[in-house]
Structures are given as structure tokens and as C-alpha cells.
């Protein structure tokens, strides 16, 4: 396809490219995804030494689940799914957890833990607006950095195993895979960077074949069409091994939810022609879709899934974000599952090739985690939390501390970097939140009759901060215009039918806090229809001198507030307004 990224997508989600073009795009992405998609289940199954039949089942189940859940993300079933092309993918960062679960407890333990992580994702999706202060990019980025440590330990073990029999051949194969992938990803065009991982794997397999360490026995024995003759069966396990790994898989569920959050927002940026506010309802649907995908993965006895971040690059390169392409991607992956010969080729990738690929993944995971923290966090204290918790995790992961024996479960928890570092990150973020100046809270019915009480609340807030009358008047004006903007929307526009509430049931909650001389007001209510960020942006772009009556409050709000953000969730809207003192005031 095209080598340069279009400035705007040629096809948005609702557009319908020609069927043959859609099929071509679907085949292209499926080819790129399938080569690396099966790395995770193959590594997990082989490391657990469960035999060839278990590897075959993991490959089959992974393809079917990823294909089905990709279609769910595209189609959107109720509140589950984003309604966008967000293909699912086996989560490479889950490899160490899955290996431990299989080795210590067996397939039933893995099934139970993956189902548990799926429930966590569904809970996060439903209550995302409540958990937004704790399920943050800072926590997510920190844990992603920590995951690079745990994944690195798996990579080192794989490299040791791969080089034990054929040290020189295995080392050359891993090095060739890594060099080719790195060369294209670091210095190639956008198009070549996108194909970098696949090119590295292909070259690695060629080198492995030339050196005589590519075992093609599984490919030769596989049928062209069929299904696995054996399956691990659906069983749940609540033994000591399960409880030992519960904290790690709880964190894994949170990380997958945060990754889905970030991937969906990134996809929105490249999939829309115009500049829009982030749709957090779509984010909630994507997180719920990830939860549904992992529920299916758990019940099928395979590894956890996450949203494939490569789709963002694919959309940038091709300019295609149409849902029709997503349906083809999901269908192609399901079809491949029933072609054992094809899946055998993908699952026979030599261990040294996988090692070289995972070295790139490990480095990219650390960089992505660090970038998530730095780009999304302005607080120096929270950035420091990320660095401190990373080294806390490393210290426990590599057993730098000599700790007393506190039982099997306790010892296992303390040896896990993801558990110790992740808990430390959450505790530190909670500490920073709890030690911030206390927020003031106001609650009433969401209608214009609440205006006098709201003004009184704002006055008390300003006086407690010892702000002058000019700042107090500006805060009052902001609160008044925000309420007057919300009230008409509440009466006339409404939200989606399923999100509607009768007027007399709608509540308004206002949270007021400050940072130095800057005030932050959060207006939390239910179901406004239009997004204020988009409306204000449109007014700014048109820069009209006159405004119709319904836009007057938006014009005034724009002039009084430093910034306005509007996060729309199912049943709940959060409008955050930042206010700075008028010019000339301190």
C-alpha cells in the first residue's frame, strides 16, 4: 500500500471502501499480525512443557478468540466494544505470568486467573469515571516499565535454553532477527517501520533454516484443514497456586485496561478527519471489549489478549479506519485457525527467532512505559514515583533483599517485581492524592434553580483560598456559565437513549481544588448530549463576533476559563475547568 501517511484518513469508521480494497487491507494487516500473534501462546506452551497437542490447541484457540473479539470490538454489542477497528492481540507482556501459572498450577489455574483478569477489565470499564484518579497513565506507564523487567527474565531463560544445544547457531539467529527488526524500526520509512517485526522474524527463520536449527516436523505433519483433536477442557482451580498469583493477574487486568484506554485514544486521533474531543464512551467500550476478549481467552484455556497497537500505525500509513476492514481482519484470523498447515508454520518459529523478537519487545515496552508517564504527567512528584517504583520492582524481581520466610504465598508475592512495584506505585499515588489540599464538594439537582447555592459554594471556596474579589468573580462567572450550558443540554439534547435519565433524577456534583493560584473545578453530572470541548473549539475556529443565544454561555466560558475538558462516560459527564487569576492579579 501507500508508503506515506495521508494527512487525514481517507475512510472513517462509517465509510465503506470497495470490498476488494477492504479485503486487501484486511489480508495485509492479518499477515503482519499473525506472525507475531502466536509468539506468546507458543512460548508459554513450550516453556510449560505440556506437549505438542497443547501447543496446537493454544495456537488454535488464540486465533479463534482474537478473531472473534476483534469482530466484537468492531461491531459493538451493547456497552461491549468500541465500534472501531481495534484488533485484539495476544499480550506478550503476560508471558511470565502465564508460564508461572501453567508450571505451578496447570491449565486450570491459568484459565481461572485469565478469567479473573477479564473481570477486572469489565469492572474498570464500568467504573472508569470513578477510577480515573488511580487508573492513570502514571500507574499504567510505571507498570509497563516494570513489565519489561519480568519479560526480560523470560527472554534470558529462553536465550539460555536456545543456546544450550547449538550455541553459535542460536546466537547468530537471534542476532539476525534483532538486527533486521531494529534496523527497519529505527531508520526505515513509516511503511518499513511497520513491517520491521515481521521482516525480522522472516529473516531469522531463513537464517535458522540455513544453519539447520529450523524444525519443520510440525509443518509436515499438520493437515491442511481441521481442528485440534485434544483440548485442555474447562476447569477452574482455586488452589494455593491460584491465590499466590492473584495479585499479579489483578495488576495484569488493570494494565490491559490502561493499554486499551491509551490505544483507543491514539486510534481516535488518527481515525477522524476533524479534531474532536476524546470519546470516553468509546474508551469504555474498548476496555469492556478487551475484558470480553480475555473472558473468551480464559474459557478457551489460552493466553490473555490486549489491543494491537500496530493498528494505529497501519491507519496512519493507509488512511483507512473503516469498520469493514476490521470485519475482514477478524474473519481472516478465524479462517487461519482452521488451516493447521498455516498455523503450524507460524507456531514453528524457532526459539532463537522468538528470543530476538522479544528483545525488541522488551526494549519497546520500557520506552513506551516511560513515554506514557512523561507525556501524560505534569507533576514532578508522580514522575518520581515511576522511577522509584521501577527500581523497587527490580530489587525484588532479582532478589537483592534477603527477606524472612513468610510462607509460600507471601514469598511468591515478594519475589514478583510486578506485585511489589505495582503496589508501591498505587500506594504512592494514593498518598499524593490524600495529602493534596482537600477538595471542597457541592451537590444538588442539575437545573438552573441550583445557581444561588452554587454561587454561595464558590464564594466559600474562594475565601478559604484567600483569593481577591476579581478571582472570586471570575470563578463565579465560570461556575454560572458552566451550569447554564449544562442545563439546556440536559433539557433538550440529552444523551443516547440507553443513557437517558429523567430530569428530576439528574444530579450535579462540583469538586473544587487549587494548585497555587490556579483553581480547578470539576462538574460531574449525567448524560449531556454534545461535547463542550468540541463546541468551544468550533466557536474558536469560526471566531464569530456574534453568537446565538444558546452559544452565549459557551463564548463567555471560553473567555473566563484557561482550559475546558469534557469527558463523556456512560451515564456520567465530567467537565473540568481550569481558572487562573485575571491579568494583573497574583
C-alpha positions as CSV (number, residue, x, y, z in Angstrom):
1,X,0.0,0.0,0.0
2,X,1.0,3.6,0.1
3,X,4.3,4.4,1.8
4,X,3.5,7.8,3.1
5,X,0.8,8.5,5.7
6,X,-2.1,10.6,4.4
7,X,-2.7,13.8,6.3
8,X,-6.3,12.7,7.1
9,X,-7.9,9.3,6.9
10,X,-9.5,8.6,3.5
11,X,-12.0,6.3,5.1
12,X,-13.5,6.9,8.6
13,X,-15.3,4.2,10.6
14,X,-18.6,4.6,8.9
15,X,-17.2,4.8,5.4
16,X,-17.3,1.8,3.1
17,X,-14.3,1.2,1.0
18,X,-14.7,-1.1,-2.0
19,X,-14.9,-4.8,-0.9
20,X,-11.7,-5.8,-2.7
21,X,-9.8,-3.0,-1.2
22,X,-11.1,-3.8,2.2
23,X,-10.1,-7.5,1.8
24,X,-6.7,-6.4,0.7
25,X,-6.2,-4.2,3.7
26,X,-7.5,-6.9,6.0
27,X,-5.1,-9.5,4.5
28,X,-2.2,-7.1,4.8
29,X,-2.8,-6.4,8.5
30,X,-3.6,-10.1,9.3
31,X,-0.4,-11.2,7.7
32,X,1.6,-8.8,9.8
33,X,-0.3,-9.6,13.0
34,X,-0.5,-13.4,12.7
35,X,3.3,-13.8,12.5
36,X,3.8,-12.2,15.9
37,X,0.4,-13.0,17.4
38,X,1.3,-16.7,18.0
39,X,4.7,-15.9,19.6
40,X,3.1,-15.6,23.0
41,X,1.0,-18.8,23.2
42,X,3.8,-20.9,21.6
43,X,6.4,-19.6,24.1
44,X,4.0,-20.1,27.1
45,X,3.0,-23.7,26.0
46,X,6.6,-24.7,25.2
47,X,8.0,-23.3,28.4
48,X,5.4,-25.2,30.4
49,X,6.5,-28.4,28.5
50,X,2.9,-29.5,28.1
51,X,3.5,-31.4,24.8
52,X,2.7,-30.8,21.1
53,X,-1.0,-31.2,21.4
54,X,-1.2,-28.4,24.0
55,X,0.8,-26.1,21.7
56,X,-1.6,-26.9,18.8
57,X,-4.6,-26.1,21.0
58,X,-3.1,-22.8,22.2
59,X,-2.5,-21.7,18.7
60,X,-6.0,-22.7,17.5
61,X,-7.7,-21.1,20.5
62,X,-5.7,-17.9,20.3
63,X,-6.5,-17.3,16.6
64,X,-10.2,-18.0,17.1
65,X,-10.5,-15.8,20.3
66,X,-8.5,-13.0,18.7
67,X,-10.6,-13.1,15.6
68,X,-14.0,-13.2,17.4
69,X,-13.0,-10.4,19.9
70,X,-11.7,-8.2,17.0
71,X,-15.2,-8.5,15.4
72,X,-16.8,-7.7,18.8
73,X,-14.7,-4.5,19.1
74,X,-15.7,-3.5,15.6
75,X,-19.4,-4.5,15.9
76,X,-20.1,-3.2,19.4
77,X,-22.6,-5.4,21.4
78,X,-24.4,-3.1,23.8
79,X,-21.7,-1.5,26.0
80,X,-19.1,-4.0,24.9
81,X,-16.9,-3.0,22.1
82,X,-15.5,0.3,20.7
83,X,-17.3,0.4,17.4
84,X,-13.9,1.0,15.8
85,X,-11.1,-1.1,14.2
86,X,-9.2,-2.1,17.2
87,X,-7.9,-5.7,16.6
88,X,-7.1,-7.8,19.6
89,X,-3.6,-9.4,20.0
90,X,-2.0,-11.9,22.4
91,X,-0.3,-9.9,25.2
92,X,3.4,-10.5,25.1
93,X,3.9,-8.8,28.5
94,X,1.7,-11.6,30.0
95,X,4.2,-14.3,29.2
96,X,6.0,-14.5,32.6
97,X,2.6,-14.7,34.5
98,X,1.2,-17.4,32.2
99,X,4.3,-19.5,32.3
100,X,4.3,-19.4,36.1
101,X,0.6,-20.2,36.2
102,X,1.0,-23.2,33.9
103,X,4.2,-24.6,35.6
104,X,2.9,-24.1,39.1
105,X,-0.8,-24.8,38.8
106,X,-1.6,-26.2,35.3
107,X,-4.1,-25.2,32.6
108,X,-7.0,-24.9,35.1
109,X,-5.0,-22.3,37.2
110,X,-4.3,-20.3,34.0
111,X,-7.9,-20.4,33.0
112,X,-9.1,-19.1,36.4
113,X,-6.6,-16.4,36.5
114,X,-7.2,-15.1,33.0
115,X,-11.0,-15.0,33.7
116,X,-10.2,-13.1,36.9
117,X,-8.2,-10.5,34.9
118,X,-11.1,-10.2,32.5
119,X,-13.5,-9.4,35.3
120,X,-11.1,-6.7,36.4
121,X,-11.2,-5.1,33.0
122,X,-15.0,-5.2,32.9
123,X,-15.1,-3.5,36.3
124,X,-12.7,-0.8,35.2
125,X,-14.8,-0.2,32.1
126,X,-18.0,0.2,34.1
127,X,-16.5,2.5,36.7
128,X,-13.8,4.2,34.7
129,X,-15.1,7.7,35.7
130,X,-14.6,6.8,39.4
131,X,-11.3,5.0,39.0
132,X,-9.8,7.8,36.7
133,X,-7.6,9.2,39.6
134,X,-6.0,5.8,40.2
135,X,-6.2,4.0,36.8
136,X,-3.9,6.7,35.5
137,X,-1.2,6.9,32.8
138,X,1.3,7.3,35.6
139,X,0.4,3.9,37.2
140,X,0.0,2.3,33.8
141,X,3.3,3.6,32.4
142,X,5.1,2.6,35.6
143,X,3.8,-1.0,35.5
144,X,4.6,-1.2,31.8
145,X,8.2,-0.3,32.7
146,X,8.2,-3.0,35.4
147,X,6.8,-5.5,32.9
148,X,9.9,-5.0,30.9
149,X,11.9,-6.4,33.8
150,X,9.7,-9.5,34.2
151,X,9.7,-10.1,30.4
152,X,13.4,-9.7,30.3
153,X,13.8,-12.5,32.8
154,X,11.8,-14.8,30.4
155,X,13.9,-13.7,27.5
156,X,17.1,-14.5,29.3
157,X,15.8,-18.0,30.1
158,X,14.8,-18.5,26.5
159,X,18.2,-17.5,25.3
160,X,19.9,-19.9,27.7
161,X,17.7,-22.7,26.5
162,X,18.2,-21.8,22.8
163,X,21.9,-21.7,23.1
164,X,22.4,-24.8,25.2
165,X,22.2,-27.2,22.3
166,X,23.5,-25.1,19.4
167,X,25.1,-22.0,21.0
168,X,26.7,-20.4,17.9
169,X,23.8,-21.1,15.5
170,X,21.1,-19.9,18.1
171,X,23.1,-16.8,18.9
172,X,23.5,-15.9,15.2
173,X,19.8,-16.5,14.5
174,X,18.7,-14.3,17.4
175,X,21.1,-11.6,16.5
176,X,20.0,-11.6,12.8
177,X,16.3,-11.3,13.9
178,X,17.1,-8.4,16.2
179,X,19.4,-6.5,13.8
180,X,16.9,-6.6,10.9
181,X,13.9,-5.6,13.0
182,X,15.9,-2.9,14.8
183,X,17.4,-1.5,11.5
184,X,14.0,-1.1,9.9
185,X,12.2,0.2,13.0
186,X,14.9,2.8,13.8
187,X,15.8,4.1,10.3
188,X,13.2,2.9,7.9
189,X,10.3,4.9,6.5
190,X,6.9,4.8,8.2
191,X,6.0,1.9,5.9
192,X,9.2,-0.1,6.6
193,X,9.0,0.5,10.4
194,X,5.5,-1.0,10.3
195,X,6.9,-4.2,8.6
196,X,10.0,-4.3,10.8
197,X,9.0,-7.0,13.3
198,X,7.7,-9.3,10.5
199,X,10.8,-8.8,8.4
200,X,13.0,-9.6,11.4
201,X,11.1,-12.9,12.0
202,X,11.2,-13.9,8.4
203,X,15.0,-13.2,8.1
204,X,15.5,-15.0,11.4
205,X,13.7,-18.1,10.1
206,X,15.7,-18.1,6.9
207,X,18.9,-17.9,8.9
208,X,17.7,-20.7,11.2
209,X,16.9,-22.8,8.2
210,X,20.3,-22.2,6.7
211,X,22.0,-23.1,10.0
212,X,19.9,-26.3,10.4
213,X,18.0,-25.4,13.5
214,X,14.5,-24.9,12.0
215,X,12.4,-27.9,12.8
216,X,9.7,-28.3,10.2
217,X,8.3,-31.6,11.5
218,X,5.2,-29.9,12.9
219,X,4.5,-28.3,9.5
220,X,4.9,-31.5,7.6
221,X,2.6,-33.4,9.9
222,X,-0.1,-30.8,10.0
223,X,-3.3,-31.2,7.9
224,X,-4.4,-28.5,5.5
225,X,-7.9,-28.2,7.2
226,X,-9.0,-29.4,10.6
227,X,-9.4,-28.7,14.3
228,X,-7.3,-29.9,17.3
229,X,-8.1,-33.4,18.4
230,X,-7.5,-32.5,22.1
231,X,-8.3,-29.6,24.4
232,X,-7.4,-28.9,28.0
233,X,-11.1,-28.7,28.9
234,X,-12.7,-26.0,31.0
235,X,-11.9,-26.4,34.7
236,X,-11.4,-23.8,37.5
237,X,-8.8,-24.0,40.2
238,X,-8.7,-22.2,43.5
239,X,-5.6,-23.9,45.0
240,X,-2.7,-22.2,46.8
241,X,-1.1,-21.6,43.4
242,X,-4.1,-19.6,42.3
243,X,-4.1,-17.4,45.3
244,X,-0.4,-16.8,45.1
245,X,-0.8,-15.4,41.6
246,X,-4.0,-13.4,42.1
247,X,-2.2,-10.1,42.8
248,X,-0.1,-10.4,39.7
249,X,-3.1,-11.1,37.5
250,X,-5.2,-8.3,39.1
251,X,-2.4,-6.0,38.0
252,X,-2.4,-7.6,34.6
253,X,-6.1,-6.9,34.2
254,X,-5.5,-3.2,35.2
255,X,-2.6,-2.9,32.7
256,X,-4.6,-4.3,29.9
257,X,-7.4,-1.9,30.7
258,X,-5.0,1.0,30.7
259,X,-3.4,-0.2,27.5
260,X,-6.9,-0.3,25.9
261,X,-7.5,3.2,27.2
262,X,-4.3,4.5,25.5
263,X,-4.7,2.6,22.3
264,X,-8.3,3.7,21.8
265,X,-7.4,7.4,22.4
266,X,-4.5,7.1,19.9
267,X,-6.7,5.4,17.4
268,X,-9.3,8.3,17.7
269,X,-6.6,10.8,16.9
270,X,-5.7,9.1,13.5
271,X,-9.2,7.8,12.6
272,X,-11.1,11.1,12.5
273,X,-10.8,13.8,9.8
274,X,-11.7,16.6,12.1
275,X,-10.2,17.5,15.5
276,X,-12.5,16.2,18.3
277,X,-12.5,15.7,22.0
278,X,-11.8,12.2,23.2
279,X,-14.8,9.9,23.3
280,X,-14.6,8.2,26.7
281,X,-17.7,6.3,25.9
282,X,-15.8,4.6,23.1
283,X,-12.9,4.1,25.5
284,X,-15.2,2.4,28.0
285,X,-16.5,0.2,25.2
286,X,-13.0,-0.7,24.1
287,X,-11.9,-1.7,27.7
288,X,-15.1,-3.8,28.0
289,X,-14.3,-5.4,24.6
290,X,-10.8,-6.2,26.0
291,X,-12.5,-7.8,29.0
292,X,-14.8,-9.8,26.8
293,X,-11.8,-11.0,24.8
294,X,-10.0,-12.2,27.9
295,X,-13.1,-13.8,29.2
296,X,-13.2,-15.8,26.0
297,X,-9.4,-16.5,26.2
298,X,-9.8,-17.8,29.8
299,X,-12.7,-20.1,28.9
300,X,-10.8,-21.3,25.9
301,X,-7.7,-22.0,28.0
302,X,-5.3,-19.7,26.2
303,X,-3.3,-16.6,27.0
304,X,-4.6,-13.0,27.7
305,X,-5.2,-10.5,24.9
306,X,-4.7,-6.8,24.5
307,X,-5.5,-4.3,21.8
308,X,-2.9,-4.5,18.9
309,X,-1.2,-1.1,19.0
310,X,0.1,-1.6,15.4
311,X,-3.4,-0.7,14.1
312,X,-2.6,3.0,14.8
313,X,0.4,2.9,12.6
314,X,-1.5,0.9,9.9
315,X,-4.2,3.6,9.9
316,X,-1.7,6.4,9.6
317,X,0.0,4.7,6.7
318,X,-3.1,3.5,4.7
319,X,-5.5,6.2,5.8
320,X,-8.2,3.5,6.3
321,X,-10.1,3.3,9.6
322,X,-13.3,1.8,8.1
323,X,-15.0,-0.9,10.2
324,X,-15.4,-3.1,7.1
325,X,-11.7,-3.7,7.2
326,X,-12.0,-4.8,10.9
327,X,-14.5,-7.4,10.0
328,X,-12.2,-8.8,7.4
329,X,-9.3,-8.9,9.8
330,X,-11.3,-10.8,12.4
331,X,-12.7,-13.3,9.8
332,X,-9.3,-14.0,8.3
333,X,-7.8,-14.8,11.7
334,X,-10.6,-17.2,12.4
335,X,-10.2,-18.9,9.0
336,X,-6.5,-19.3,9.6
337,X,-7.3,-21.1,12.9
338,X,-9.0,-23.9,10.8
339,X,-5.9,-24.2,8.5
340,X,-3.5,-26.3,10.6
341,X,-0.8,-26.2,8.0
342,X,-0.7,-22.4,8.0
343,X,-0.9,-22.1,11.8
344,X,1.9,-24.8,12.1
345,X,4.2,-22.6,10.0
346,X,3.5,-19.7,12.4
347,X,3.9,-21.8,15.6
348,X,7.1,-23.5,14.4
349,X,9.1,-20.3,14.5
350,X,12.4,-21.3,16.1
351,X,13.1,-20.3,19.7
352,X,16.1,-18.1,18.9
353,X,14.0,-16.1,16.5
354,X,11.4,-15.6,19.2
355,X,14.2,-14.5,21.5
356,X,15.4,-11.9,19.1
357,X,11.9,-10.6,18.6
358,X,11.2,-10.5,22.3
359,X,14.4,-8.5,23.0
360,X,12.9,-5.8,20.8
361,X,9.5,-6.1,22.5
362,X,11.2,-5.8,25.9
363,X,13.0,-2.6,25.0
364,X,10.0,-1.1,23.3
365,X,7.8,-1.9,26.4
366,X,10.2,0.0,28.7
367,X,10.3,3.0,26.3
368,X,6.5,3.1,25.9
369,X,6.0,2.9,29.6
370,X,8.5,5.8,30.2
371,X,6.9,7.8,27.4
372,X,3.4,7.2,28.8
373,X,4.5,8.7,32.2
374,X,6.4,11.7,30.9
375,X,4.0,12.8,28.2
376,X,0.9,12.5,30.3
377,X,2.1,13.6,33.7
378,X,3.0,17.2,34.6
379,X,3.6,16.5,38.3
380,X,7.3,16.0,39.1
381,X,6.3,14.1,42.2
382,X,4.4,11.5,40.2
383,X,7.2,11.2,37.6
384,X,9.5,10.5,40.6
385,X,7.1,7.8,41.7
386,X,7.5,6.0,38.4
387,X,11.3,5.9,38.8
388,X,11.4,4.9,42.4
389,X,8.8,2.1,41.9
390,X,10.7,0.7,38.8
391,X,13.8,0.2,41.0
392,X,11.7,-1.2,43.8
393,X,10.4,-3.8,41.4
394,X,13.8,-4.6,40.0
395,X,15.2,-5.1,43.5
396,X,12.6,-7.6,44.4
397,X,12.5,-9.3,41.0
398,X,16.2,-10.0,41.1
399,X,16.1,-10.8,44.9
400,X,18.5,-8.2,46.1
401,X,16.9,-8.2,49.5
402,X,17.3,-11.1,52.0
403,X,13.8,-11.4,53.4
404,X,12.4,-13.7,56.2
405,X,10.3,-16.7,55.3
406,X,6.6,-15.6,55.4
407,X,5.0,-18.6,53.8
408,X,4.6,-19.8,50.2
409,X,2.1,-17.2,49.2
410,X,4.0,-14.3,50.8
411,X,7.3,-15.4,49.5
412,X,5.9,-15.6,45.9
413,X,4.4,-12.2,46.2
414,X,7.6,-10.6,47.3
415,X,9.6,-12.2,44.5
416,X,7.3,-10.7,41.9
417,X,8.5,-7.3,40.7
418,X,5.1,-6.5,39.2
419,X,3.4,-7.1,42.6
420,X,5.8,-5.2,44.7
421,X,6.5,-2.3,42.2
422,X,2.8,-2.1,41.2
423,X,1.6,-2.0,44.8
424,X,4.2,0.6,45.6
425,X,3.0,2.8,42.7
426,X,-0.6,2.7,43.8
427,X,0.3,3.4,47.4
428,X,2.4,6.4,46.5
429,X,-0.2,7.8,44.1
430,X,-2.9,7.4,46.9
431,X,-0.5,9.1,49.3
432,X,-0.1,12.1,47.0
433,X,-3.9,12.3,46.4
434,X,-4.7,12.1,50.1
435,X,-2.1,14.7,51.1
436,X,-3.2,17.2,48.5
437,X,-5.2,20.2,49.8
438,X,-8.7,18.9,50.5
439,X,-11.2,19.3,47.7
440,X,-14.5,21.1,48.5
441,X,-17.7,19.4,47.4
442,X,-21.1,20.7,46.3
443,X,-24.1,18.6,45.3
444,X,-27.6,19.5,44.1
445,X,-30.1,18.7,41.4
446,X,-28.9,19.5,37.9
447,X,-31.0,22.5,37.0
448,X,-30.8,26.3,37.0
449,X,-32.5,26.5,40.4
450,X,-29.2,25.4,41.9
451,X,-27.5,28.6,40.8
452,X,-27.8,30.6,44.1
453,X,-26.4,27.7,46.2
454,X,-23.6,27.1,43.6
455,X,-22.6,30.7,43.8
456,X,-22.5,30.5,47.6
457,X,-20.3,27.4,47.4
458,X,-17.9,29.1,45.0
459,X,-17.7,32.2,47.3
460,X,-16.8,30.0,50.3
461,X,-14.2,28.2,48.2
462,X,-12.5,31.4,47.1
463,X,-12.5,32.9,50.6
464,X,-10.8,29.8,52.0
465,X,-8.0,30.2,49.5
466,X,-7.8,33.9,50.4
467,X,-8.3,35.0,46.8
468,X,-9.4,38.6,46.0
469,X,-12.7,39.7,44.6
470,X,-11.5,39.6,41.0
471,X,-10.7,35.9,41.2
472,X,-13.9,35.2,43.1
473,X,-16.0,37.0,40.4
474,X,-14.2,35.0,37.7
475,X,-14.8,31.7,39.5
476,X,-18.5,32.6,40.0
477,X,-18.9,33.5,36.3
478,X,-17.2,30.2,35.2
479,X,-19.5,28.1,37.5
480,X,-22.6,30.0,36.4
481,X,-21.8,29.7,32.7
482,X,-21.0,26.0,33.0
483,X,-24.3,25.3,34.8
484,X,-26.3,27.4,32.3
485,X,-24.5,25.5,29.5
486,X,-25.3,22.1,31.1
487,X,-28.9,22.8,32.0
488,X,-30.2,23.5,28.4
489,X,-28.4,20.4,27.2
490,X,-30.0,18.4,29.9
491,X,-33.4,19.7,29.0
492,X,-33.3,19.5,25.2
493,X,-30.4,17.4,23.7
494,X,-30.0,14.5,26.1
495,X,-27.6,11.6,25.5
496,X,-28.1,8.2,23.9
497,X,-31.4,6.5,24.6
498,X,-29.9,3.9,26.9
499,X,-28.1,6.6,28.9
500,X,-31.1,8.9,29.5
501,X,-32.4,9.7,32.9
502,X,-35.5,11.7,33.8
503,X,-34.7,15.3,34.6
504,X,-35.6,15.1,38.3
505,X,-33.1,12.3,38.8
506,X,-30.0,14.1,37.4
507,X,-27.5,15.1,40.0
508,X,-24.8,17.7,39.8
509,X,-21.6,17.3,41.8
510,X,-18.9,20.1,41.8
511,X,-15.4,19.4,43.2
512,X,-13.2,22.5,43.8
513,X,-9.5,22.3,44.3
514,X,-6.5,24.5,43.8
515,X,-2.8,24.4,42.9
516,X,-1.1,27.7,43.9
517,X,-3.2,30.5,42.5
518,X,-4.9,28.2,39.9
519,X,-8.4,26.8,40.6
520,X,-9.7,23.5,39.2
521,X,-13.4,22.9,39.1
522,X,-14.9,19.6,38.2
523,X,-18.6,19.4,37.3
524,X,-19.9,15.9,37.4
525,X,-23.4,15.2,36.1
526,X,-25.3,12.7,33.9
527,X,-25.7,12.4,30.2
528,X,-25.2,15.8,28.5
529,X,-25.5,15.2,24.7
530,X,-23.0,17.5,23.0
531,X,-19.4,17.7,24.0
532,X,-18.4,21.2,25.3
533,X,-14.8,20.8,24.1
534,X,-16.0,20.3,20.6
535,X,-18.5,23.2,20.8
536,X,-15.9,25.6,22.2
537,X,-13.4,24.5,19.6
538,X,-15.9,25.2,16.8
539,X,-16.6,28.6,18.2
540,X,-12.8,29.4,18.3
541,X,-12.3,28.1,14.7
542,X,-15.2,30.3,13.4
543,X,-14.2,33.2,15.7
544,X,-17.5,34.8,15.1
545,X,-18.2,38.2,16.6
546,X,-21.8,37.4,17.4
547,X,-23.3,34.3,19.0
548,X,-26.7,32.9,19.0
549,X,-28.4,32.7,22.4
550,X,-27.6,29.1,23.0
551,X,-23.9,29.7,22.3
552,X,-23.6,32.7,24.5
553,X,-22.7,30.8,27.6
554,X,-20.0,28.9,25.7
555,X,-18.5,32.1,24.4
556,X,-18.4,33.5,28.0
557,X,-17.0,30.3,29.4
558,X,-14.2,30.3,26.8
559,X,-13.2,33.8,27.8
560,X,-13.2,33.2,31.5
561,X,-11.6,29.7,31.7
562,X,-7.9,28.8,31.0
563,X,-9.0,25.4,29.7
564,X,-12.1,23.3,29.5
565,X,-12.2,19.5,29.1
566,X,-15.3,17.4,28.8
567,X,-15.1,13.7,29.4
568,X,-18.3,11.8,28.5
569,X,-18.8,8.4,30.0
570,X,-21.9,6.2,30.0
571,X,-24.4,7.8,32.4
572,X,-21.8,10.4,33.6
573,X,-20.2,13.6,32.2
574,X,-17.2,15.3,33.8
575,X,-16.4,18.9,32.8
576,X,-13.1,20.1,34.2
577,X,-12.5,23.8,34.1
578,X,-9.1,25.4,35.0
579,X,-9.3,29.0,36.0
580,X,-6.3,31.4,36.5
581,X,-6.4,34.8,38.2
582,X,-7.2,37.8,35.9
583,X,-4.2,39.5,34.4
584,X,-2.5,41.8,36.9
585,X,-3.6,39.7,39.9
586,X,-1.2,37.4,41.8
